[in-house]
Amino acid sequence: MANIKSQVKRNRQNLVRHERNKAVRSRLRTHSRRFRQAVDAGDKQAAEAAFQTVSRELDKAASKGVVHRNTAANRKSGMAKRLASL
């Protein structure tokens, strides 16, 4: 345990941010899985809706720094290719 007051505060902030980032990453995985399931089922309408949702979530996560913006762009690009192949 830290003795320095500022480090105690920093540890507290890190815990809060860690929990928030964990929730965002979990949400990303959930939406990505729904997109993959729609694509695998061949349901184009569901896949398009899921793609819009996961795309928005990726942009939000990238803007908050949870995932790198290039990572978000790469994932969106790959999903767009899969969607176009339907």
Secondary structure as GFF3:
##gff-version 3
##sequence-region A 1 86
A	DSSP	alpha_helix	5	41	.	.	.	ID=ss1
A	DSSP	alpha_helix	44	64	.	.	.	ID=ss2
A	DSSP	alpha_helix	69	84	.	.	.	ID=ss3
###
